Amino acid sequence: MLPKILALCGPASPVKTALAESLVNRQGFVRLPFDRIPKAMMEALGLTADELSGEKAQRPHGMLGGLSPARVLTLLKSGWGEEMVSADLWVHAWARAARTALEAGQRILVDDAETADQLMMVRALGGKLVHVEPAPEGMRASPHAFDDDSQEASANPERPQVAAELVTLFSLEAQNRSIH
């Protein structure tokens, strides 16, 4: 069985993105990133999701006194949240949201867990940590590369090398579906 909480660890990569998309679209996970609440606070100020990610997040923003949204987000998370309020403010806010999602019967995907306290909280709530390695040079990632529902998918030569633990979890989930 796939765990109720799964944290994908490792550097940002097409493999990690494809795996996250597969878990959400094909396995029913709901994304619950650790930076969800600070980003929601920035959106409450009027910034768009587009302004909070990618290249636009790095550009100075007039409403933010010339600071970039990425910089203000960092200040909100570490400067205000962790230094002025509580060192574990955001981890406990995430845990509260995670417990609510679990009580609603949702499975949670975390793809931005980086710090020791975040990883420990995932484990404390019964989650699994999976390190995802980037695909070797020249290999492309596809969301279908992680589907274990068919022989073709598991024999796919483009299947990226991910943690053996994750492959085992997917295999167990596929076996459970075929038994029931």
MDTraj code that builds the backbone (N, CA, C; nanometers):
import mdtraj as md
import numpy as np

residues = "MET LEU PRO LYS ILE LEU ALA LEU CYS GLY PRO ALA SER PRO VAL LYS THR ALA LEU ALA GLU SER LEU VAL ASN ARG GLN GLY PHE VAL ARG LEU PRO PHE ASP ARG ILE PRO LYS ALA MET MET GLU ALA LEU GLY LEU THR ALA ASP GLU LEU SER GLY GLU LYS ALA GLN ARG PRO HIS GLY MET LEU GLY GLY LEU SER PRO ALA ARG VAL LEU THR LEU LEU LYS SER GLY TRP GLY GLU GLU MET VAL SER ALA ASP LEU TRP VAL HIS ALA TRP ALA ARG ALA ALA ARG THR ALA LEU GLU ALA GLY GLN ARG ILE LEU VAL ASP ASP ALA GLU THR ALA ASP GLN LEU MET MET VAL ARG ALA LEU GLY GLY LYS LEU VAL HIS VAL GLU PRO ALA PRO GLU GLY MET ARG ALA SER PRO HIS ALA PHE ASP ASP ASP SER GLN GLU ALA SER ALA ASN PRO GLU ARG PRO GLN VAL ALA ALA GLU LEU VAL THR LEU PHE SER LEU GLU ALA GLN ASN ARG SER ILE HIS".split()
xyz = np.array([
    [0.0846, -0.1190, 0.0000],
    [0.0000, 0.0000, 0.0000],
    [0.0883, 0.1243, 0.0000],
    [0.0493, 0.2212, -0.0770],
    [0.1181, 0.3483, -0.0720],
    [0.0864, 0.4143, 0.0621],
    [0.1817, 0.4862, 0.1185],
    [0.1564, 0.5507, 0.2479],
    [0.0570, 0.6656, 0.2331],
    [0.0041, 0.7094, 0.3447],
    [-0.0897, 0.8218, 0.3428],
    [-0.0181, 0.9539, 0.3170],
    [0.1095, 0.9609, 0.3541],
    [0.1906, 1.0797, 0.3257],
    [0.3180, 1.0329, 0.2590],
    [0.3508, 1.0949, 0.1487],
    [0.4726, 1.0614, 0.0753],
    [0.5481, 1.1900, 0.0466],
    [0.6727, 1.1963, 0.0920],
    [0.7572, 1.3133, 0.0681],
    [0.8638, 1.2772, -0.0340],
    [0.8627, 1.3479, -0.1458],
    [0.9653, 1.3289, -0.2480],
    [1.0805, 1.4219, -0.2165],
    [1.1953, 1.3644, -0.1928],
    [1.3131, 1.4416, -0.1559],
    [1.4134, 1.4383, -0.2705],
    [1.4984, 1.5380, -0.2751],
    [1.5990, 1.5444, -0.3791],
    [1.5852, 1.6727, -0.4589],
    [1.6814, 1.6967, -0.5454],
    [1.6804, 1.8220, -0.6213],
    [1.5636, 1.8269, -0.7197],
    [1.5212, 1.9483, -0.7508],
    [1.4167, 1.9658, -0.8518],
    [1.4663, 1.9063, -0.9830],
    [1.3785, 1.8304, -1.0489],
    [1.4171, 1.7674, -1.1750],
    [1.2918, 1.7257, -1.2499],
    [1.3035, 1.7006, -1.3794],
    [1.1881, 1.6502, -1.4541],
    [1.1379, 1.5166, -1.3995],
    [1.2270, 1.4351, -1.3462],
    [1.1872, 1.3063, -1.2890],
    [1.0967, 1.3295, -1.1678],
    [1.1387, 1.4178, -1.0791],
    [1.0607, 1.4462, -0.9594],
    [0.9247, 1.5063, -0.9974],
    [0.9246, 1.5955, -1.0957],
    [0.8001, 1.6564, -1.1426],
    [0.7070, 1.5513, -1.2022],
    [0.7609, 1.4631, -1.2863],
    [0.6793, 1.3582, -1.3489],
    [0.6228, 1.2637, -1.2432],
    [0.7035, 1.2294, -1.1451],
    [0.6577, 1.1408, -1.0393],
    [0.5467, 1.2083, -0.9588],
    [0.5652, 1.3355, -0.9255],
    [0.4629, 1.4086, -0.8501],
    [0.3321, 1.4143, -0.9292],
    [0.3409, 1.4434, -1.0582],
    [0.2210, 1.4487, -1.1419],
    [0.1509, 1.3136, -1.1466],
    [0.2283, 1.2074, -1.1555],
    [0.1705, 1.0731, -1.1588],
    [0.1011, 1.0406, -1.0267],
    [0.1630, 1.0751, -0.9175],
    [0.1028, 1.0481, -0.7868],
    [-0.0279, 1.1248, -0.7685],
    [-0.0320, 1.2481, -0.8163],
    [-0.1538, 1.3285, -0.8053],
    [-0.2600, 1.2792, -0.9030],
    [-0.2228, 1.2656, -1.0291],
    [-0.3205, 1.2337, -1.1343],
    [-0.3635, 1.0879, -1.1382],
    [-0.2756, 0.9968, -1.0996],
    [-0.3073, 0.8548, -1.1155],
    [-0.3236, 0.7801, -0.9841],
    [-0.2684, 0.8343, -0.8777],
    [-0.2765, 0.7641, -0.7491],
    [-0.3639, 0.8374, -0.6476],
    [-0.4152, 0.9554, -0.6832],
    [-0.5085, 1.0265, -0.5965],
    [-0.4480, 1.1061, -0.4826],
    [-0.3187, 1.1322, -0.4881],
    [-0.2570, 1.2144, -0.3842],
    [-0.2967, 1.3605, -0.4017],
    [-0.2960, 1.4347, -0.2930],
    [-0.3205, 1.5783, -0.2935],
    [-0.1898, 1.6459, -0.2535],
    [-0.1481, 1.7446, -0.3322],
    [-0.0250, 1.8173, -0.2981],
    [-0.0484, 1.9042, -0.1753],
    [0.0437, 1.8960, -0.0816],
    [0.0404, 1.9805, 0.0367],
    [0.1843, 2.0235, 0.0660],
    [0.2312, 2.1250, -0.0058],
    [0.3695, 2.1687, 0.0150],
    [0.3859, 2.2439, 0.1470],
    [0.5056, 2.2411, 0.1992],
    [0.5351, 2.3127, 0.3228],
    [0.5216, 2.4632, 0.3057],
    [0.5463, 2.5139, 0.1857],
    [0.5376, 2.6590, 0.1670],
    [0.3969, 2.7060, 0.1291],
    [0.2977, 2.6185, 0.1422],
    [0.1597, 2.6508, 0.1051],
    [0.1060, 2.7725, 0.1799],
    [0.1231, 2.7780, 0.3094],
    [0.0654, 2.8867, 0.3888],
    [0.1386, 3.0188, 0.3642],
    [0.2723, 3.0231, 0.3651],
    [0.3372, 3.1502, 0.3325],
    [0.3008, 3.2003, 0.1921],
    [0.2886, 3.1087, 0.0952],
    [0.2484, 3.1509, -0.0395],
    [0.1048, 3.2037, -0.0394],
    [0.0174, 3.1405, 0.0371],
    [-0.1208, 3.1887, 0.0469],
    [-0.1237, 3.3292, 0.1072],
    [-0.0342, 3.3567, 0.2008],
    [-0.0256, 3.4907, 0.2588],
    [0.0171, 3.5914, 0.1526],
    [0.1101, 3.5525, 0.0687],
    [0.1548, 3.6412, -0.0405],
    [0.0410, 3.6629, -0.1413],
    [-0.0343, 3.5577, -0.1697],
    [-0.1485, 3.5710, -0.2606],
    [-0.2548, 3.6621, -0.2005],
    [-0.2698, 3.6598, -0.0671],
    [-0.3655, 3.7483, -0.0008],
    [-0.3257, 3.8954, -0.0188],
    [-0.1972, 3.9198, -0.0399],
    [-0.1501, 4.0557, -0.0684],
    [-0.1789, 4.0968, -0.2127],
    [-0.2194, 3.9999, -0.2940],
    [-0.2532, 4.0307, -0.4329],
    [-0.1578, 3.9742, -0.5354],
    [-0.0532, 3.9034, -0.4937],
    [0.0376, 3.8432, -0.5898],
    [-0.0264, 3.7186, -0.6493],
    [0.0047, 3.6918, -0.7748],
    [-0.0497, 3.5738, -0.8415],
    [0.0452, 3.4559, -0.8229],
    [-0.0076, 3.3368, -0.8456],
    [0.0763, 3.2166, -0.8381],
    [0.1909, 3.2271, -0.9375],
    [0.1650, 3.2872, -1.0513],
    [0.2677, 3.3072, -1.1540],
    [0.3803, 3.3968, -1.1034],
    [0.3445, 3.4973, -1.0238],
    [0.4458, 3.5883, -0.9698],
    [0.5254, 3.5252, -0.8559],
    [0.4756, 3.4155, -0.8018],
    [0.5416, 3.3509, -0.6881],
    [0.6276, 3.2320, -0.7269],
    [0.6371, 3.2035, -0.8573],
    [0.7208, 3.0921, -0.8995],
    [0.7938, 3.1276, -1.0278],
    [0.8957, 3.0503, -1.0560],
    [0.9705, 3.0685, -1.1799],
    [1.0458, 3.2002, -1.1874],
    [1.0657, 3.2439, -1.3070],
    [1.1461, 3.3640, -1.3327],
    [1.0837, 3.4905, -1.2739],
    [0.9517, 3.5016, -1.2792],
    [0.8849, 3.6217, -1.2274],
    [0.9079, 3.6404, -1.0781],
    [0.9252, 3.5322, -1.0048],
    [0.9467, 3.5415, -0.8611],
    [1.0792, 3.6074, -0.8269],
    [1.1705, 3.6085, -0.9229],
    [1.3033, 3.6652, -0.8993],
    [1.3117, 3.8143, -0.9335],
    [1.2106, 3.8659, -0.9998],
    [1.2119, 4.0063, -1.0450],
    [1.1624, 4.1001, -0.9362],
    [1.2223, 4.2189, -0.9267],
    [1.1719, 4.3184, -0.8303],
    [1.0242, 4.3481, -0.8580],
    [0.9488, 4.3684, -0.7511],
    [0.8055, 4.3934, -0.7624],
    [0.7739, 4.5263, -0.6941],
    [0.7064, 4.6162, -0.7644],
    [0.6757, 4.7489, -0.7117],
    [0.5972, 4.7462, -0.5822],
    [0.4997, 4.6579, -0.5725],
    [0.4177, 4.6506, -0.4525],
    [0.4991, 4.6058, -0.3308],
    [0.6100, 4.5391, -0.3559],
    [0.6931, 4.4860, -0.2470],
    [0.8152, 4.5740, -0.2198],
    [0.8025, 4.7009, -0.2539],
    [0.9118, 4.7952, -0.2277],
    [1.0360, 4.7652, -0.3088],
    [1.0180, 4.7046, -0.4233],
    [1.1310, 4.6731, -0.5088],
    [1.1970, 4.5387, -0.4795],
    [1.1522, 4.4706, -0.3760],
    [1.2044, 4.3369, -0.3486],
    [1.1337, 4.2368, -0.4393],
    [1.1988, 4.1249, -0.4639],
    [1.1363, 4.0207, -0.5451],
    [1.0392, 3.9410, -0.4579],
    [0.9357, 3.8822, -0.5191],
    [0.8468, 3.7951, -0.4411],
    [0.9223, 3.6810, -0.3727],
    [1.0238, 3.6266, -0.4385],
    [1.1024, 3.5184, -0.3778],
    [1.1712, 3.5662, -0.2504],
    [1.2252, 3.6864, -0.2541],
    [1.2940, 3.7421, -0.1366],
    [1.1955, 3.7676, -0.0230],
    [1.0803, 3.8245, -0.0561],
    [0.9807, 3.8528, 0.0467],
    [0.9266, 3.7219, 0.1057],
    [0.9096, 3.6216, 0.0220],
    [0.8652, 3.4910, 0.0716],
    [0.9672, 3.4337, 0.1698],
    [1.0947, 3.4469, 0.1372],
    [1.2008, 3.4008, 0.2278],
    [1.1966, 3.4782, 0.3591],
    [1.1798, 3.6093, 0.3507],
    [1.1717, 3.6908, 0.4722],
    [1.0500, 3.6534, 0.5558],
    [0.9395, 3.6266, 0.4894],
    [0.8181, 3.5871, 0.5603],
    [0.8392, 3.4540, 0.6318],
    [0.8991, 3.3583, 0.5612],
    [0.9182, 3.2257, 0.6202],
    [1.0229, 3.2278, 0.7310],
    [1.1410, 3.2791, 0.7012],
    [1.2473, 3.2711, 0.8013],
    [1.2515, 3.3925, 0.8929],
    [1.2551, 3.5115, 0.8368],
    [1.2679, 3.6320, 0.9182],
    [1.1519, 3.6534, 1.0128],
    [1.0310, 3.6582, 0.9583],
    [0.9150, 3.6815, 1.0431],
    [0.8707, 3.5529, 1.1124],
    [0.8399, 3.4518, 1.0354],
    [0.7840, 3.3292, 1.0912],
    [0.8734, 3.2579, 1.1888],
    [0.9934, 3.2266, 1.1455],
    [1.0817, 3.1445, 1.2275],
    [1.1584, 3.2229, 1.3331],
    [1.1950, 3.3475, 1.3030],
    [1.2744, 3.4252, 1.3989],
    [1.1886, 3.5066, 1.4950],
    [1.0799, 3.5652, 1.4439],
    [1.0003, 3.6541, 1.5283],
    [0.8833, 3.5831, 1.5974],
    [0.8355, 3.4747, 1.5398],
    [0.7212, 3.4048, 1.5994],
    [0.7687, 3.2771, 1.6670],
    [0.8072, 3.1771, 1.5869],
    [0.8505, 3.0489, 1.6422],
    [0.9316, 2.9753, 1.5368],
    [1.0383, 2.9119, 1.5785],
    [1.1258, 2.8404, 1.4853],
    [1.0527, 2.7296, 1.4114],
    [0.9481, 2.6769, 1.4705],
    [0.8752, 2.5673, 1.4059],
    [0.7339, 2.6069, 1.3624],
    [0.7092, 2.7358, 1.3452],
    [0.5772, 2.7850, 1.3061],
    [0.5244, 2.7173, 1.1805],
    [0.6030, 2.7167, 1.0731],
    [0.5545, 2.6669, 0.9445],
    [0.5417, 2.5151, 0.9438],
    [0.6285, 2.4467, 1.0157],
    [0.6192, 2.3005, 1.0227],
    [0.4922, 2.2605, 1.0970],
    [0.4622, 2.3310, 1.2058],
    [0.3402, 2.2977, 1.2803],
    [0.2147, 2.3408, 1.2040],
    [0.2209, 2.4499, 1.1306],
    [0.1069, 2.4909, 1.0469],
    [0.0820, 2.3859, 0.9392],
    [0.1895, 2.3347, 0.8784],
    [0.1759, 2.2293, 0.7776],
    [0.1160, 2.1031, 0.8415],
    [0.1653, 2.0656, 0.9589],
    [0.1172, 1.9448, 1.0259],
    [-0.0323, 1.9549, 1.0564],
    [-0.0760, 2.0722, 1.0942],
    [-0.2190, 2.0919, 1.1214],
    [-0.3011, 2.0706, 0.9942],
    [-0.2541, 2.1279, 0.8833],
    [-0.3228, 2.1101, 0.7544],
    [-0.3175, 1.9636, 0.7109],
    [-0.2046, 1.8959, 0.7355],
    [-0.1894, 1.7555, 0.6990],
    [-0.2868, 1.6688, 0.7784],
    [-0.2991, 1.6938, 0.9084],
    [-0.3925, 1.6151, 0.9902],
    [-0.5362, 1.6328, 0.9407],
    [-0.5717, 1.7550, 0.9025],
    [-0.7059, 1.7813, 0.8499],
    [-0.7283, 1.7033, 0.7204],
    [-0.6297, 1.7041, 0.6327],
    [-0.6405, 1.6296, 0.5064],
    [-0.6500, 1.4794, 0.5318],
    [-0.5713, 1.4286, 0.6241],
    [-0.5752, 1.2858, 0.6570],
    [-0.7118, 1.2471, 0.7142],
    [-0.7669, 1.3319, 0.8020],
    [-0.8988, 1.3048, 0.8597],
    [-1.0066, 1.3018, 0.7514],
    [-0.9842, 1.3762, 0.6419],
    [-1.0790, 1.3780, 0.5300],
    [-1.0548, 1.2614, 0.4342],
    [-0.9584, 1.1745, 0.4686],
    [-0.9317, 1.0562, 0.3877],
    [-0.8394, 1.0803, 0.2689],
    [-0.7717, 1.1925, 0.2683],
    [-0.6813, 1.2221, 0.1577],
    [-0.5423, 1.1648, 0.1816],
    [-0.4737, 1.1342, 0.0697],
    [-0.3320, 1.0978, 0.0755],
    [-0.2543, 1.2215, 0.0334],
    [-0.1438, 1.2459, 0.1004],
    [-0.0705, 1.3712, 0.0854],
    [0.0625, 1.3500, 0.0154],
    [0.0905, 1.4382, -0.0785],
    [0.2196, 1.4423, -0.1459],
    [0.2902, 1.5707, -0.1080],
    [0.4135, 1.5563, -0.0632],
    [0.4974, 1.6711, -0.0306],
    [0.6180, 1.6643, -0.1224],
    [0.6399, 1.7683, -0.2018],
    [0.7567, 1.7649, -0.2897],
    [0.8523, 1.8805, -0.2638],
    [0.8330, 1.9495, -0.1497],
    [0.9242, 2.0589, -0.1165],
    [0.9876, 2.0438, 0.0214],
    [0.9820, 1.9254, 0.0807],
    [1.0425, 1.9026, 0.2123],
    [1.1941, 1.9040, 0.1975],
    [1.2584, 1.9903, 0.2731],
    [1.4034, 2.0048, 0.2612],
    [1.4760, 2.0004, 0.3948],
    [1.4144, 2.0543, 0.4970],
    [1.4844, 2.0677, 0.6245],
    [1.4592, 1.9458, 0.7135],
    [1.5463, 1.9283, 0.8097],
    [1.5347, 1.8144, 0.9005],
    [1.4025, 1.8168, 0.9752],
    [1.3579, 1.9356, 1.0202],
    [1.2321, 1.9401, 1.0947],
    [1.1125, 1.9066, 1.0058],
    [1.1177, 1.9432, 0.8785],
    [1.0105, 1.9063, 0.7860],
    [1.0083, 1.7546, 0.7651],
    [1.1239, 1.6970, 0.7404],
    [1.1320, 1.5526, 0.7190],
    [1.0896, 1.4751, 0.8434],
    [1.1289, 1.5240, 0.9607],
    [1.0896, 1.4566, 1.0852],
    [0.9383, 1.4654, 1.1061],
    [0.8765, 1.5773, 1.0659],
    [0.7321, 1.5912, 1.0823],
    [0.6583, 1.4952, 0.9884],
    [0.7082, 1.4811, 0.8660],
    [0.6479, 1.3846, 0.7736],
    [0.6504, 1.2456, 0.8358],
    [0.7643, 1.2078, 0.8894],
    [0.7774, 1.0754, 0.9529],
    [0.6905, 1.0644, 1.0776],
    [0.6843, 1.1718, 1.1572],
    [0.6037, 1.1692, 1.2792],
    [0.4558, 1.1451, 1.2488],
    [0.4115, 1.1885, 1.1318],
    [0.2721, 1.1680, 1.0924],
    [0.2532, 1.0377, 1.0151],
    [0.3576, 0.9530, 1.0135],
    [0.3473, 0.8228, 0.9488],
    [0.3826, 0.8216, 0.8016],
    [0.4425, 0.9287, 0.7535],
    [0.4776, 0.9382, 0.6124],
    [0.6074, 0.8683, 0.5779],
    [0.6267, 0.8483, 0.4498],
    [0.7497, 0.7893, 0.3969],
    [0.8274, 0.8962, 0.3213],
    [0.9595, 0.8881, 0.3307],
    [1.0494, 0.9766, 0.2576],
    [1.1105, 0.8972, 0.1442],
    [1.1089, 0.9545, 0.0251],
    [1.1675, 0.8879, -0.0904],
    [1.2589, 0.9863, -0.1606],
    [1.3853, 0.9487, -0.1738],
    [1.4799, 1.0324, -0.2463],
    [1.4677, 1.0009, -0.3955],
    [1.4452, 1.1034, -0.4750],
    [1.4293, 1.0863, -0.6189],
    [1.5534, 1.1417, -0.6879],
    [1.6204, 1.0550, -0.7607],
    [1.7400, 1.0945, -0.8341],
    [1.7015, 1.1514, -0.9702],
    [1.7707, 1.2552, -1.0180],
    [1.7464, 1.3028, -1.1534],
    [1.7773, 1.1925, -1.2544],
    [1.7095, 1.1968, -1.3688],
    [1.7333, 1.0974, -1.4741],
    [1.8737, 1.1144, -1.5291],
    [1.9371, 1.0053, -1.5677],
    [2.0682, 1.0167, -1.6316],
    [2.0585, 1.1008, -1.7591],
    [2.1685, 1.1610, -1.7969],
    [2.1745, 1.2463, -1.9159],
    [2.1141, 1.1749, -2.0361],
    [2.0265, 1.2439, -2.1074],
    [1.9681, 1.1892, -2.2286],
    [1.8416, 1.1079, -2.2060],
    [1.8058, 1.0830, -2.0808],
    [1.6852, 1.0060, -2.0523],
    [1.5744, 1.1049, -2.0167],
    [1.4568, 1.0882, -2.0747],
    [1.3487, 1.1809, -2.0436],
    [1.2507, 1.1155, -1.9472],
    [1.1838, 1.1994, -1.8710],
    [1.0874, 1.1494, -1.7740],
    [0.9464, 1.1668, -1.8282],
    [0.8631, 1.0693, -1.8019],
    [0.7234, 1.0730, -1.8414],
    [0.6403, 1.0339, -1.7210],
    [0.5247, 1.1011, -1.6999],
    [0.4415, 1.0599, -1.5873],
    [0.4006, 0.9128, -1.5963],
    [0.3911, 0.8586, -1.7176],
    [0.3520, 0.7191, -1.7340],
    [0.4638, 0.6228, -1.6964],
    [0.5856, 0.6722, -1.6827],
    [0.6980, 0.5852, -1.6487],
    [0.6818, 0.5266, -1.5092],
    [0.5936, 0.5841, -1.4277],
    [0.5785, 0.5384, -1.2905],
    [0.4539, 0.4545, -1.2691],
    [0.3783, 0.4286, -1.3745],
    [0.2577, 0.3473, -1.3625],
    [0.2967, 0.2010, -1.3640],
    [0.2608, 0.1301, -1.2605],
    [0.2910, -0.0124, -1.2535],
    [0.1700, -0.0976, -1.2885],
    [0.0707, -0.0382, -1.3526],
    [-0.0501, -0.1122, -1.3858],
    [-0.0328, -0.2042, -1.5051],
    [0.0749, -0.1880, -1.5807],
    [0.0897, -0.2710, -1.7002],
    [0.2328, -0.3201, -1.7134],
    [0.2483, -0.4301, -1.7832],
    [0.3818, -0.4834, -1.8114],
    [0.4631, -0.3819, -1.8894],
    [0.3953, -0.3140, -1.9833],
    [0.4653, -0.2183, -2.0694],
    [0.5311, -0.1084, -1.9874],
    [0.4582, -0.0571, -1.8872],
    [0.5132, 0.0513, -1.8069],
    [0.6353, 0.0051, -1.7287],
    [0.6290, -0.1140, -1.6698],
    [0.7423, -0.1576, -1.5885],
    [0.8605, -0.2011, -1.6756],
    [0.8364, -0.2271, -1.8032],
    [0.9455, -0.2644, -1.8931],
    [0.9939, -0.1441, -1.9736],
    [0.9386, -0.0275, -1.9470],
    [0.9717, 0.0935, -2.0210],
    [1.1204, 0.1256, -2.0063],
    [1.1972, 0.1289, -2.1167],
    [1.3400, 0.1579, -2.1057],
    [1.3675, 0.3015, -2.0645],
    [1.2654, 0.3890, -2.0733],
    [1.2851, 0.5281, -2.0331],
    [1.2524, 0.5490, -1.8854],
    [1.2131, 0.4428, -1.8187],
    [1.1762, 0.4558, -1.6779],
    [1.2960, 0.5057, -1.5979],
    [1.2847, 0.6226, -1.5345],
    [1.3966, 0.6755, -1.4562],
    [1.4252, 0.5878, -1.3348],
    [1.5469, 0.5925, -1.2908],
    [1.5840, 0.5176, -1.1715],
    [1.5419, 0.5987, -1.0503],
    [1.4465, 0.5500, -0.9749],
    [1.4026, 0.6149, -0.8524],
    [1.4330, 0.5213, -0.7378],
    [1.4078, 0.5679, -0.6189],
    [1.4383, 0.4862, -0.5012],
    [1.3662, 0.3522, -0.5089],
    [1.4358, 0.2455, -0.4755],
    [1.3776, 0.1115, -0.4799],
    [1.2547, 0.1033, -0.3900],
    [1.2569, 0.1775, -0.2815],
    [1.1435, 0.1783, -0.1888],
    [1.0168, 0.2245, -0.2605],
    [1.0270, 0.3262, -0.3451],
    [0.9105, 0.3778, -0.4153],
    [0.8589, 0.2759, -0.5160],
    [0.9484, 0.2141, -0.5885],
    [0.9081, 0.1120, -0.6842],
    [0.8350, -0.0001, -0.6106],
    [0.8854, -0.0384, -0.4946],
    [0.8197, -0.1412, -0.4138],
    [0.6808, -0.0951, -0.3722],
    [0.6677, 0.0307, -0.3299],
    [0.5376, 0.0821, -0.2893],
    [0.4392, 0.0782, -0.4051],
    [0.4830, 0.1195, -0.5249],
    [0.3952, 0.1162, -0.6408],
    [0.3572, -0.0274, -0.6751],
    [0.4510, -0.1197, -0.6657],
    [0.4216, -0.2601, -0.6955],
    [0.3187, -0.3148, -0.5980],
    [0.3331, -0.2830, -0.4710],
    [0.2363, -0.3293, -0.3715],
    [0.0982, -0.2712, -0.3998],
    [0.0929, -0.1436, -0.4362],
    [-0.0356, -0.0803, -0.4680],
    [-0.1000, -0.1476, -0.5887],
    [-0.0234, -0.1780, -0.6907],
    [-0.0768, -0.2446, -0.8100],
    [-0.1275, -0.3843, -0.7744],
    [-0.0550, -0.4560, -0.6888],
    [-0.0986, -0.5882, -0.6470],
    [-0.2290, -0.5802, -0.5697],
    [-0.2409, -0.4801, -0.4813],
    [-0.3637, -0.4634, -0.4046],
    [-0.4826, -0.4385, -0.4955],
    [-0.4634, -0.3566, -0.6001],
    [-0.5733, -0.3279, -0.6922],
    [-0.6146, -0.4533, -0.7684],
    [-0.5193, -0.5402, -0.8026],
    [-0.5550, -0.6600, -0.8781],
    [-0.6202, -0.7662, -0.7904],
    [-0.5935, -0.7641, -0.6615],
    [-0.6523, -0.8597, -0.5677],
    [-0.7981, -0.8216, -0.5384],
    [-0.8245, -0.6919, -0.5229],
    [-0.9591, -0.6449, -0.4840],
    [-1.0418, -0.6307, -0.6053],
])
top = md.Topology()
chain = top.add_chain()
for i, resn in enumerate(residues, 1):
    res = top.add_residue(resn, chain, resSeq=i)
    for name in ("N", "CA", "C"):
        top.add_atom(name, md.element.get_by_symbol(name[0]), res)
traj = md.Trajectory(xyz[None], top)
